[in-house]
């Protein structure tokens, strides 16, 4: 296992070295390519985030960050590979809310321990959701939706990418907080779910704003509310659920980066600094925000606490909603 040099550790502690790559890291880490596991197939939004960060790190550090797509089993295949990797900083992985907060509560057998098998590095982005409705629905805002749902429980259908998805949990939380009953209709992916709403097969879809924006512009869908306490700066004309009095409601999903448990603290710190700096790059930041992401980063310790808190919050949503997963 790699052991950081004393000079490097001191440099990291006092924080006077190059913010991109501390002196010890320049001398000893990385000295070969780094495997970057993405637990989804190529081409999706996770790939956009991971490849953007990998490119910036490769350029800054002079070593390739090689994307390794290991999709399947609701991210569990890729996460298992991350957990089994040597704790030397030469394998890192993108993880999502599904990986760390949802799977522990819905998977019959989890091949990793989200609290023990990983070294948190940082959250990288948050993808907020909107509630959008087919243009023909008899309500135009959240108050109207809630009133309609209370008058006719179970009559309003909403589409999501599948059972146990963050979108599904967003719908369940909406039901719980608003005291209403909706009918969940799962699809195999965000694309089919959105298509069903556009075609009028279902009344609502809960998904990222970028996904529905062109359909709203074309008049096929309409925004009901942004799923958060406050309006989003990129969508200032869309009222938030908080404005309608639905306090504590926030639907969306986050991505983060981890190493395997036992990765030296100095390497974790160097990766954190490098990733944060990559996300500060104007070019990458503009690409990710244009895709609907909010850039959100933390220290490794803060990210670990965030994930533990989020896992508990997801457990409460599942319990309060009485959700059952096959």
The 8 nearest C-alpha neighbors of each residue, nearest first, counted from 0:
[[1, 87, 2, 86, 85, 262, 263, 88],
 [0, 2, 87, 3, 263, 27, 28, 88],
 [1, 3, 0, 4, 263, 87, 5, 27],
 [4, 2, 1, 7, 5, 8, 23, 265],
 [3, 5, 7, 6, 23, 8, 2, 27],
 [4, 6, 8, 7, 9, 3, 23, 10],
 [7, 5, 9, 4, 8, 10, 23, 22],
 [6, 8, 23, 10, 4, 5, 9, 22],
 [9, 7, 11, 5, 10, 6, 12, 4],
 [8, 10, 12, 6, 11, 7, 5, 13],
 [9, 11, 7, 8, 12, 13, 14, 16],
 [12, 10, 14, 8, 9, 13, 7, 21],
 [13, 11, 9, 10, 14, 8, 15, 7],
 [14, 12, 10, 11, 15, 9, 16, 8],
 [13, 15, 11, 12, 16, 10, 18, 17],
 [14, 16, 13, 10, 17, 11, 18, 12],
 [17, 15, 21, 14, 10, 18, 22, 11],
 [16, 18, 21, 19, 20, 15, 22, 14],
 [19, 17, 20, 16, 21, 272, 273, 14],
 [18, 20, 273, 17, 272, 21, 276, 59],
 [19, 21, 17, 18, 24, 25, 269, 22],
 [22, 20, 16, 24, 17, 23, 25, 18],
 [23, 21, 25, 24, 7, 16, 26, 20],
 [24, 22, 7, 26, 25, 21, 27, 4],
 [23, 25, 28, 27, 21, 26, 22, 20],
 [24, 26, 22, 23, 27, 28, 20, 21],
 [27, 25, 23, 24, 28, 22, 30, 29],
 [26, 28, 24, 25, 29, 23, 30, 3],
 [29, 27, 24, 30, 25, 26, 23, 266],
 [28, 30, 31, 27, 24, 62, 32, 25],
 [29, 31, 28, 27, 32, 62, 26, 25],
 [30, 32, 29, 62, 33, 63, 89, 28],
 [33, 31, 63, 62, 64, 34, 65, 30],
 [34, 32, 89, 64, 90, 65, 63, 35],
 [33, 35, 90, 65, 64, 89, 36, 91],
 [34, 36, 66, 91, 92, 65, 67, 90],
 [37, 35, 92, 67, 68, 66, 34, 93],
 [36, 38, 68, 93, 39, 69, 67, 92],
 [39, 37, 77, 70, 69, 74, 68, 36],
 [70, 38, 40, 37, 69, 68, 74, 71],
 [39, 41, 70, 68, 69, 42, 43, 38],
 [42, 40, 43, 46, 68, 39, 70, 45],
 [41, 43, 46, 40, 44, 47, 45, 39],
 [44, 42, 46, 45, 41, 47, 40, 39],
 [43, 45, 47, 46, 48, 42, 290, 49],
 [46, 44, 48, 47, 43, 49, 39, 37],
 [47, 45, 49, 43, 44, 48, 50, 42],
 [46, 48, 44, 45, 50, 49, 51, 43],
 [47, 49, 45, 51, 46, 50, 52, 44],
 [50, 48, 46, 52, 51, 47, 53, 45],
 [51, 49, 53, 52, 47, 48, 46, 54],
 [50, 52, 48, 54, 49, 53, 47, 283],
 [51, 53, 49, 55, 50, 54, 277, 56],
 [54, 52, 50, 56, 64, 51, 55, 57],
 [53, 55, 57, 51, 52, 56, 50, 58],
 [54, 56, 58, 52, 57, 53, 277, 59],
 [57, 55, 59, 53, 58, 54, 60, 52],
 [58, 56, 63, 62, 54, 60, 61, 55],
 [57, 59, 55, 56, 61, 60, 54, 62],
 [58, 60, 56, 57, 61, 55, 19, 273],
 [61, 59, 57, 62, 58, 56, 20, 29],
 [60, 62, 57, 58, 59, 63, 56, 29],
 [63, 61, 57, 32, 60, 31, 64, 29],
 [62, 64, 57, 32, 65, 33, 61, 31],
 [65, 63, 33, 53, 57, 34, 32, 35],
 [64, 66, 34, 35, 63, 33, 67, 32],
 [67, 65, 35, 36, 68, 34, 64, 37],
 [66, 68, 36, 35, 37, 69, 65, 34],
 [69, 67, 37, 40, 38, 36, 39, 70],
 [70, 68, 38, 77, 39, 37, 67, 76],
 [39, 71, 69, 38, 40, 68, 74, 77],
 [70, 72, 73, 74, 76, 39, 69, 75],
 [73, 71, 75, 74, 76, 70, 77, 38],
 [72, 74, 75, 71, 97, 98, 102, 70],
 [75, 73, 38, 72, 76, 71, 77, 98],
 [76, 74, 78, 72, 77, 73, 79, 98],
 [77, 75, 79, 78, 74, 71, 72, 69],
 [76, 78, 38, 69, 80, 79, 75, 74],
 [77, 79, 75, 81, 80, 76, 74, 82],
 [78, 80, 82, 76, 81, 77, 111, 75],
 [81, 79, 77, 83, 78, 82, 84, 76],
 [82, 80, 78, 84, 79, 83, 259, 92],
 [81, 83, 79, 259, 116, 80, 84, 78],
 [84, 82, 80, 81, 79, 85, 259, 116],
 [85, 83, 81, 82, 259, 86, 80, 90],
 [84, 86, 87, 83, 259, 90, 89, 88],
 [87, 85, 262, 259, 261, 88, 260, 84],
 [86, 88, 262, 89, 85, 1, 0, 263],
 [87, 89, 90, 86, 262, 266, 258, 91],
 [90, 88, 33, 87, 34, 91, 32, 29],
 [91, 89, 34, 88, 33, 35, 84, 258],
 [92, 90, 258, 35, 257, 36, 34, 89],
 [93, 91, 36, 35, 257, 256, 37, 81],
 [92, 94, 256, 37, 255, 36, 257, 254],
 [95, 93, 255, 254, 256, 98, 92, 96],
 [96, 94, 254, 98, 97, 253, 255, 99],
 [95, 97, 100, 99, 98, 253, 252, 101],
 [96, 98, 101, 95, 100, 99, 102, 165],
 [99, 97, 95, 96, 102, 94, 74, 100],
 [98, 100, 96, 113, 97, 101, 95, 102],
 [101, 99, 310, 96, 97, 102, 98, 103],
 [100, 102, 97, 103, 104, 99, 105, 98],
 [101, 103, 105, 106, 104, 98, 97, 100],
 [104, 102, 101, 105, 106, 100, 109, 99],
 [105, 103, 102, 101, 106, 314, 100, 317],
 [104, 106, 102, 103, 324, 101, 107, 163],
 [107, 105, 102, 108, 109, 103, 104, 101],
 [106, 108, 105, 109, 104, 103, 102, 325],
 [109, 107, 106, 110, 103, 105, 111, 102],
 [108, 110, 111, 106, 107, 103, 112, 102],
 [111, 109, 79, 108, 75, 112, 78, 76],
 [112, 110, 109, 79, 113, 116, 82, 78],
 [111, 113, 116, 115, 114, 110, 109, 117],
 [114, 112, 99, 115, 116, 111, 117, 103],
 [113, 115, 112, 116, 117, 307, 99, 303],
 [116, 114, 112, 113, 117, 260, 118, 111],
 [115, 117, 260, 82, 112, 113, 259, 114],
 [118, 116, 260, 259, 258, 115, 119, 257],
 [117, 119, 260, 258, 259, 257, 120, 262],
 [120, 118, 257, 299, 303, 121, 117, 302],
 [119, 121, 299, 257, 271, 256, 267, 118],
 [122, 120, 297, 299, 302, 256, 296, 255],
 [121, 123, 255, 296, 254, 297, 295, 256],
 [122, 124, 255, 296, 295, 254, 294, 121],
 [125, 123, 294, 295, 254, 293, 253, 292],
 [124, 126, 253, 293, 292, 252, 127, 254],
 [125, 127, 292, 252, 251, 253, 293, 291],
 [128, 126, 251, 207, 125, 250, 252, 129],
 [129, 127, 207, 251, 206, 226, 250, 208],
 [128, 130, 225, 226, 208, 206, 205, 224],
 [129, 131, 205, 223, 224, 204, 225, 222],
 [130, 132, 222, 223, 204, 221, 203, 129],
 [133, 131, 203, 221, 220, 202, 134, 222],
 [132, 134, 220, 135, 202, 136, 196, 199],
 [133, 135, 220, 219, 136, 221, 132, 218],
 [136, 134, 133, 137, 199, 132, 220, 219],
 [135, 137, 138, 134, 133, 202, 132, 139],
 [138, 136, 135, 139, 143, 147, 144, 134],
 [139, 137, 143, 136, 144, 140, 147, 141],
 [138, 140, 223, 143, 137, 141, 144, 221],
 [141, 139, 223, 143, 142, 138, 144, 224],
 [140, 142, 144, 143, 223, 145, 224, 243],
 [141, 143, 145, 144, 140, 146, 243, 138],
 [144, 142, 138, 146, 140, 141, 145, 147],
 [143, 145, 141, 147, 142, 146, 138, 148],
 [144, 146, 148, 142, 147, 143, 149, 141],
 [147, 145, 143, 149, 148, 144, 142, 150],
 [148, 146, 150, 144, 145, 149, 143, 151],
 [147, 149, 145, 152, 151, 150, 146, 179],
 [150, 148, 146, 147, 152, 151, 179, 145],
 [149, 151, 147, 148, 146, 152, 145, 154],
 [150, 152, 148, 149, 154, 147, 153, 155],
 [153, 151, 148, 180, 149, 154, 150, 181],
 [152, 154, 181, 180, 182, 155, 151, 148],
 [153, 155, 152, 151, 156, 181, 148, 182],
 [156, 154, 181, 153, 182, 202, 148, 157],
 [157, 155, 182, 202, 201, 183, 181, 203],
 [158, 156, 203, 204, 183, 202, 201, 184],
 [157, 159, 204, 184, 192, 185, 203, 183],
 [158, 160, 185, 161, 192, 166, 167, 186],
 [161, 159, 188, 189, 186, 187, 185, 192],
 [162, 160, 185, 186, 159, 164, 187, 163],
 [163, 161, 164, 185, 167, 324, 160, 159],
 [162, 164, 167, 161, 165, 168, 105, 324],
 [165, 163, 167, 166, 162, 161, 168, 160],
 [164, 166, 168, 167, 169, 252, 163, 251],
 [165, 167, 169, 164, 168, 159, 205, 206],
 [168, 166, 164, 170, 169, 165, 159, 163],
 [167, 169, 171, 165, 170, 166, 172, 164],
 [168, 170, 250, 166, 172, 167, 171, 165],
 [171, 169, 173, 167, 168, 172, 174, 166],
 [172, 170, 168, 174, 173, 169, 320, 175],
 [171, 173, 175, 169, 174, 170, 316, 168],
 [174, 172, 170, 176, 171, 175, 177, 169],
 [175, 173, 179, 171, 172, 177, 178, 176],
 [174, 176, 172, 178, 173, 177, 320, 171],
 [175, 177, 173, 178, 174, 172, 245, 248],
 [178, 176, 174, 179, 175, 173, 245, 145],
 [179, 177, 175, 174, 176, 180, 149, 173],
 [178, 180, 174, 177, 149, 148, 181, 152],
 [179, 181, 153, 152, 174, 148, 182, 178],
 [180, 182, 153, 155, 156, 183, 179, 154],
 [183, 181, 156, 153, 155, 157, 184, 154],
 [182, 184, 157, 156, 158, 185, 181, 167],
 [183, 185, 158, 157, 182, 159, 156, 186],
 [186, 184, 161, 159, 158, 160, 162, 183],
 [187, 185, 160, 161, 192, 188, 159, 191],
 [188, 186, 160, 161, 191, 185, 189, 192],
 [187, 189, 160, 190, 186, 191, 192, 161],
 [188, 190, 160, 192, 191, 193, 159, 187],
 [189, 191, 193, 192, 188, 194, 160, 187],
 [190, 192, 194, 193, 189, 188, 195, 186],
 [193, 191, 189, 158, 195, 159, 194, 190],
 [192, 194, 196, 190, 195, 191, 189, 197],
 [193, 195, 191, 197, 196, 192, 198, 190],
 [196, 194, 200, 198, 192, 193, 197, 201],
 [195, 197, 201, 199, 193, 198, 194, 133],
 [198, 196, 194, 195, 199, 219, 133, 193],
 [199, 197, 195, 196, 200, 194, 133, 201],
 [198, 200, 196, 201, 197, 133, 195, 202],
 [201, 199, 195, 198, 196, 202, 197, 194],
 [202, 200, 196, 156, 199, 157, 203, 195],
 [203, 201, 156, 133, 132, 157, 196, 155],
 [204, 202, 157, 132, 131, 201, 196, 156],
 [203, 205, 158, 157, 131, 130, 196, 206],
 [206, 204, 130, 129, 166, 128, 159, 131],
 [205, 207, 128, 129, 204, 166, 208, 130],
 [208, 206, 128, 210, 209, 129, 127, 126],
 [207, 209, 210, 211, 129, 212, 128, 206],
 [208, 210, 212, 207, 211, 291, 290, 213],
 [211, 209, 208, 207, 212, 206, 213, 193],
 [210, 212, 214, 208, 209, 213, 215, 207],
 [211, 213, 215, 209, 214, 208, 210, 216],
 [214, 212, 216, 215, 211, 217, 210, 209],
 [215, 213, 217, 219, 211, 216, 212, 220],
 [216, 214, 220, 218, 212, 221, 217, 213],
 [215, 217, 213, 214, 218, 212, 219, 220],
 [218, 216, 214, 215, 219, 213, 220, 212],
 [219, 217, 215, 216, 220, 214, 134, 221],
 [218, 220, 214, 134, 217, 215, 197, 133],
 [221, 219, 133, 215, 134, 132, 214, 218],
 [222, 220, 215, 132, 131, 134, 133, 223],
 [221, 223, 131, 224, 130, 132, 237, 220],
 [222, 224, 140, 131, 130, 141, 139, 221],
 [225, 223, 239, 238, 130, 240, 222, 129],
 [224, 226, 239, 129, 227, 240, 238, 237],
 [227, 225, 129, 249, 250, 240, 128, 239],
 [226, 228, 249, 229, 239, 240, 225, 248],
 [227, 229, 241, 239, 240, 248, 246, 249],
 [230, 228, 239, 227, 241, 231, 242, 240],
 [231, 229, 239, 238, 235, 232, 225, 237],
 [230, 232, 234, 233, 235, 229, 225, 237],
 [233, 231, 235, 234, 230, 229, 236, 237],
 [232, 234, 231, 235, 291, 230, 288, 236],
 [235, 233, 231, 232, 236, 237, 230, 225],
 [236, 234, 232, 237, 231, 233, 230, 238],
 [237, 235, 234, 238, 230, 231, 233, 232],
 [236, 238, 235, 234, 224, 225, 239, 230],
 [239, 237, 224, 230, 225, 236, 242, 240],
 [240, 238, 225, 230, 224, 241, 242, 229],
 [239, 241, 243, 242, 245, 226, 224, 227],
 [242, 240, 228, 245, 244, 239, 246, 243],
 [243, 241, 239, 244, 240, 238, 228, 229],
 [242, 244, 240, 241, 245, 141, 142, 239],
 [243, 245, 241, 242, 246, 240, 228, 142],
 [246, 244, 241, 240, 243, 248, 247, 177],
 [247, 245, 241, 248, 244, 228, 240, 176],
 [246, 248, 249, 245, 228, 241, 227, 176],
 [249, 247, 246, 227, 245, 228, 250, 226],
 [248, 250, 227, 226, 247, 251, 228, 169],
 [251, 249, 169, 226, 128, 127, 227, 248],
 [252, 250, 127, 128, 126, 165, 249, 253],
 [251, 253, 126, 125, 96, 165, 127, 254],
 [252, 254, 125, 96, 95, 124, 126, 255],
 [255, 253, 95, 124, 94, 123, 122, 125],
 [256, 254, 122, 123, 94, 93, 121, 95],
 [255, 257, 93, 92, 121, 120, 94, 122],
 [258, 256, 119, 120, 92, 118, 91, 117],
 [257, 259, 91, 118, 117, 92, 90, 119],
 [258, 260, 117, 86, 82, 118, 262, 81],
 [261, 259, 117, 118, 116, 262, 86, 258],
 [260, 262, 86, 263, 259, 118, 117, 87],
 [261, 263, 86, 87, 260, 88, 259, 264],
 [264, 262, 266, 265, 261, 267, 87, 86],
 [263, 265, 267, 266, 268, 262, 261, 269],
 [266, 264, 268, 267, 263, 269, 8, 11],
 [267, 265, 269, 268, 263, 264, 270, 88],
 [266, 268, 264, 270, 265, 269, 120, 271],
 [267, 269, 265, 271, 266, 270, 264, 272],
 [268, 270, 266, 272, 271, 267, 273, 265],
 [271, 269, 273, 267, 272, 268, 274, 266],
 [270, 272, 268, 274, 269, 120, 273, 275],
 [273, 271, 269, 275, 270, 274, 276, 268],
 [272, 274, 270, 276, 19, 271, 275, 269],
 [275, 273, 277, 271, 276, 272, 270, 278],
 [276, 274, 278, 272, 277, 273, 271, 279],
 [275, 277, 279, 273, 274, 278, 272, 280],
 [278, 276, 274, 279, 280, 275, 55, 52],
 [277, 279, 275, 280, 276, 284, 274, 283],
 [280, 278, 276, 277, 281, 275, 284, 283],
 [279, 281, 278, 277, 283, 282, 284, 276],
 [282, 280, 284, 283, 285, 279, 278, 286],
 [281, 283, 285, 284, 280, 286, 279, 287],
 [284, 282, 286, 285, 280, 281, 287, 278],
 [283, 285, 281, 287, 286, 282, 278, 280],
 [284, 286, 288, 282, 283, 287, 289, 281],
 [287, 285, 283, 289, 284, 288, 282, 290],
 [288, 286, 290, 284, 289, 292, 285, 283],
 [287, 289, 292, 291, 290, 285, 286, 293],
 [290, 288, 286, 287, 291, 285, 292, 209],
 [289, 291, 287, 288, 292, 209, 286, 44],
 [292, 290, 288, 289, 209, 126, 208, 287],
 [293, 291, 288, 126, 287, 125, 290, 124],
 [292, 294, 125, 124, 288, 295, 126, 291],
 [295, 293, 124, 123, 292, 125, 296, 278],
 [296, 294, 124, 123, 122, 293, 125, 297],
 [295, 297, 122, 123, 121, 275, 294, 298],
 [298, 296, 121, 302, 301, 122, 299, 295],
 [297, 299, 301, 300, 121, 302, 271, 120],
 [300, 298, 120, 302, 119, 121, 301, 303],
 [301, 299, 303, 302, 298, 304, 119, 297],
 [300, 302, 298, 304, 303, 299, 297, 305],
 [303, 301, 305, 299, 300, 304, 121, 297],
 [302, 304, 300, 306, 305, 301, 119, 299],
 [303, 305, 301, 307, 302, 306, 308, 300],
 [306, 304, 302, 308, 303, 307, 301, 309],
 [305, 307, 309, 303, 308, 304, 310, 302],
 [308, 306, 304, 310, 309, 305, 303, 311],
 [309, 307, 305, 311, 306, 310, 304, 312],
 [308, 310, 312, 306, 311, 307, 305, 313],
 [309, 311, 100, 307, 313, 312, 308, 306],
 [310, 312, 314, 308, 309, 313, 315, 307],
 [311, 313, 309, 315, 314, 310, 308, 316],
 [314, 312, 316, 310, 315, 311, 309, 317],
 [313, 315, 311, 317, 312, 316, 318, 310],
 [314, 316, 318, 312, 313, 317, 319, 311],
 [317, 315, 313, 319, 318, 314, 320, 172],
 [318, 316, 314, 320, 322, 315, 319, 321],
 [317, 319, 315, 321, 320, 316, 314, 322],
 [320, 318, 316, 321, 317, 315, 175, 322],
 [319, 321, 317, 322, 318, 171, 316, 175],
 [322, 320, 318, 319, 317, 323, 316, 171],
 [323, 321, 320, 317, 318, 324, 319, 171],
 [322, 324, 321, 325, 317, 105, 163, 320],
 [325, 323, 105, 322, 162, 163, 106, 107],
 [324, 323, 105, 162, 107, 106, 163, 322]]
